[in-house]
């Protein structure tokens, strides 16, 4: 059944058996709908979750059945939008654990803040749900291994939301790198130039009506509510987010590792800071990270800064790959160009997209993890690169890392940052 959907197989099998019995061989398509329909719940519907709703809703025989958000005001608005767009009502929940108890849900699509991603995905696997989880798949390095263990133990399909992996143009670009079009590829340079303005400091205030603040904080330590965090600027606080390298940057960390064909590095250096605004952000506005792979003779450079800046070969968000015969420019999610030789002669180029949600559904239907373009391992590695870079920045020194043991070498202070203190009852399971 590798080349056919389950529905096609069922139609063929049923048609053949009925023909033997002398019964009509034309069977209406709706007769197979219930068996093949994938029912999806979207968890976190304020930001990226809106795209998840529309992305899954447009797929054949996929039904969004539940919207879940810790903010009832947000979920009510999204449910009203849903009914207006799709002419049907949708169930809403505030607590994701209620979603996991629902036998009517086959898969969950997670678009919560970062600090919830891994735990929500692991709980989903334990509940027998397949998972699409937004980037970064984890909030710290240790969560990645646990997520891989959970996907394997419960035999769940887990797709990481690095959608450029489903772009046919980017897949073609990676093949060119493997085929040596730009020669020996020794360096990747990831770029994230996004507009990140002054967010000020709004201090603490009362929890807004409709928001379950305890559930929003989840595994993070309890603190008073502040509009500084909800609903977007949590990205810039270590308890909840991972800065821009762990936000937009995950697409580029993933692409850099994919293009160079490397895993986690052996040496990490990061420097930067808050040079622009005197606001309450904790994460750096400007960050330069270097990831060294001495055994492979390769290096990743990563640059985060606001986009009041020059572009690099037209790129604000993307990657550049360097080889001994030329270089490649990947701009955004669906576009690449190559330039060859000392004269930078234009070489192969392409522009084409893909559907990452559809790829996930194909994996769910086939129960074949090899079909996934963004498998669970990418959640661990792409996020892991950002995590070790952030640790080097926070400690202010070069770090030595053992990629096999996935820990820093002889550095207890750095290793303490590989996990976090979890707040009950939102603890990462010791045994998944």
C-alpha positions, 0 to 999 in steps of 0.5 A, spaced: 500 500 500 505 504 499 503 508 493 495 507 494 491 511 500 488 506 505 481 508 501 483 506 494 486 500 497 479 498 501 475 500 494 479 496 490 479 490 495 471 491 496 470 491 489 473 485 487 470 481 493 463 484 491 464 482 483 465 475 485 459 475 489 455 478 483 453 484 486 454 491 484 461 493 483 460 501 483 460 503 490 459 510 492 465 514 495 462 516 502 461 509 504 469 509 505 469 516 508 468 514 516 473 508 515 479 513 512 477 520 515 482 523 520 479 527 526 484 532 528 484 537 534 488 543 534 491 545 541 493 552 541 489 557 536 491 564 537 497 564 533 500 558 528 494 554 530 490 559 526 494 556 520 493 549 523 486 549 522 486 552 515 491 547 513 488 541 515 481 543 514 483 543 506 485 536 506 481 531 503 477 526 508 480 530 514 476 533 519 478 538 525 473 536 530 476 540 536 479 547 538 483 547 544 486 553 548 487 555 555 484 562 553 476 561 553 476 568 549 481 566 544 477 559 543 470 562 542 473 567 537 476 562 533 470 557 534 466 563 531 470 564 525 470 556 524 463 556 524 463 562 519 468 559 514 466 552 514 458 552 516 459 547 522 460 548 529 466 545 532 467 543 539 472 547 544 476 545 550 480 549 555 484 543 558 488 539 553 488 533 557 480 533 556 482 532 548 487 526 550 481 523 553 476 524 547 476 517 543 473 521 537 480 525 536 485 521 532 491 526 531 493 533 535 496 539 532 500 542 537 501 550 537 502 552 544 508 556 547 514 553 546 515 550 554 509 546 552 511 543 546 514 536 548 510 535 554 503 536 550 506 531 544 509 526 549 502 526 553 498 525 546 503 519 544 501 516 551 494 517 549 494 514 543 494 520 538 498 522 532 502 528 533 503 534 529 508 539 533 510 546 532 517 548 532 521 548 536 519 541 538 522 542 545 524 547 550 530 544 552 535 538 550 533 533 554 525 533 552 528 531 545 530 524 547 524 523 551 519 525 545 523 520 541 522 515 546 515 516 546 513 516 539 517 509 538 514 506 544 507 508 543 508 507 535 505 514 534 506 518 527 510 525 530 511 530 525 515 536 526 513 543 524 519 545 519 515 545 513 520 547 508 522 540 508 516 539 504 518 544 499 520 540 493 524 546 491 528 545 498 528 537 497 531 539 490 536 544 493 539 538 498 540 533 493 544 538 489 548 539 495 549 531 496 551 531 488 556 536 489 554 541 485 557 547 489 563 542 491 565 540 498 560 543 502 563 546 508 559 551 511 552 553 512 550 560 515 543 561 518 540 568 518 534 570 522 533 578 521 526 579 523 522 586 526 522 585 533 520 592 537 521 594 544 516 591 548 516 595 554 515 593 561 507 592 563 508 589 570 504 584 573 496 585 573 490 581 574 489 575 570 484 576 564 477 573 564 477 566 561 484 565 561 487 559 565 493 562 568 496 556 571 494 551 565 498 556 561 504 556 565 504 549 565 511 546 567 514 552 568 515 555 575 509 559 577 509 567 577 504 572 577 500 574 570 503 579 566 501 582 559 509 581 558 508 574 556 501 573 553 499 572 548 506 573 543 512 576 547 513 569 551 518 568 546 523 573 549 523 569 556 527 563 558 521 560 562 517 560 556 521 561 549 528 560 546 529 567 543 529 568 535 534 562 534 529 558 538 523 561 534 523 563 527 531 560 527 528 553 528 527 552 520 534 555 519 538 550 524 534 544 521 536 546 514 543 548 516 544 541 519 540 537 513 544 541 508 551 539 511 548 532 513 551 533 521 548 532 528 549 536 534 556 539 534 562 538 538 564 546 540 559 552 541 560 559 541 555 564 542 555 572 543 550 577 543 546 581 547 540 587 548 543 593 544 537 596 542 531 596 547 531 597 555 525 593 555 523 587 559 526 581 554 530 576 557 533 573 550 538 577 546 536 581 540 542 580 537 546 573 537 551 570 533 553 563 534 558 558 531 557 551 531 564 547 530 564 540 527 572 538 527 571 531 525 567 533 519 571 539 517 564 543 517 561 549 521 555 552 522 554 560 523 548 563 525 546 570 525 540 573 529 538 581 529 532 585 527 531 586 520 533 594 520 539 591 516 542 589 510 540 583 506 545 577 504 544 576 497 537 578 498 536 573 504 533 576 511 530 569 513 534 563 510 541 559 509 547 560 505 551 554 504 558 554 501 563 549 498 569 549 494 566 550 487 560 555 489 555 557 494 547 556 494 542 561 497 536 559 500 531 564 501 525 563 505 521 556 505 521 555 497 526 558 493 534 556 492 539 559 487 546 557 486 552 561 484 558 557 481 566 558 480 570 565 482 565 569 477 559 566 481 556 564 474 548 562 476 547 555 476 541 550 478 535 554 481 528 553 483 522 555 486 516 550 489 512 549 495 509 543 498 504 541 504 507 539 510 500 538 513 498 533 507 505 529 508 503 528 516 496 525 514 500 521 509 504 518 514 498 517 519 494 513 514 500 509 512 502 508 519 509 509 515 514 514 519 519 513 513 514 517 509 515 523 514 519 529 511 519 532 518 520 526 523 521 526 530 528 526 530 528 533 527 524 536 533 530 534 537 536 536 533 534 542 530 531 545 537 537 542 540 542 546 536 538 552 538 538 550 545 546 549 546 547 555 542 543 559 547 546 555 553 553 558 551 550 565 550 547 565 557 554 562 560 558 567 556 563 562 554 565 557 549 563 550 550 565 543 549 560 538 547 559 530 546 554 529 541 554 521 542 552 522 550 548 529 548 552 532 554 557 538 555 564 535 557 566 536 564 561 542 565 556 541 570 554 548 570 552 547 562 549 541 563 544 543 568 541 547 563 540 541 559 533 540 562 529 544 567 525 544 574 518 541 572 512 544 576 507 538 578 502 536 575 506 538 569 512 534 569 516 530 564 515 523 565 521 519 567 519 513 564 515 515 558 
